[in-house]
Amino acid sequence: MQDFTQVPPNLPAPVADGACDHLVGLALPDVSLIDSASGKHVRMSRLTGVCVLFLYPMTGRPDRLLPTGWDDIPGARGCTPQACTYRDNAPRFNDHSITLYGISTQSPEDQFEAKQRLSLPYSLLSDAQLEFATALSLPTFSVDAMVLLKRATLICRDGIITDCLYPVFPSNSDVEMVLSILTKVPVAPS
């Protein structure tokens, strides 16, 4: 059985290719994504307040094999550790009235399984039709006939993207950076 909760050592790092340089200053698109837990649609252009959207390729499932060569794809592995790091730090975001959303191209059913299994206290939104990804020209990659998002984190204020972290590596490193940006608390060097 695979342990999805740990980031394996020696994973290849993604390249800072500038694929998200255009995002800061853009308004969130007028598309609806399905909240995997409630089944309700979340209209992205209507998000208010401060929101963190962490984009990830896919969470692994214990009952399924990972895609072909998954550990060799730069930045692919580590979605579950990232989701769990956000889970474990959710109270810190709540203390500052920051709303968290995880977004992937996985089906709502796959996201619901992850949300339940990992006890995630925030919404996972499905962009299975790639509407959000297309509207923002988000970087993607393909494996085993799936189109998946590359890992990035968007900080939004009243529907406007004000900050973008890309690439995010290792996968569970963005929480402290995001909190530093949003709370103006310096990040301790690693």
GISUL-V573240 format. One line per field, one symbol per residue. phi: phi as a letter, one per 40 degrees, with the letter a starting at -180 (. if undefined). A space follows every 10 residues. Layout:
phi = ???
This chain:
phi = .ccccbcccg cccccccgcb ccccgccccc bbbcccccgc cbcccbcbgc bbbbcacacc bdcbccddgd cccdgcchcc dcdcccdcbd dcccdbfbcb bbbacccdcc ccdcdcccfc cbcbbcbdcg ccdccbfccb abafgbbbcc cabbbbbfgb cbaabacbac dbccdccccc ccbfbccccc
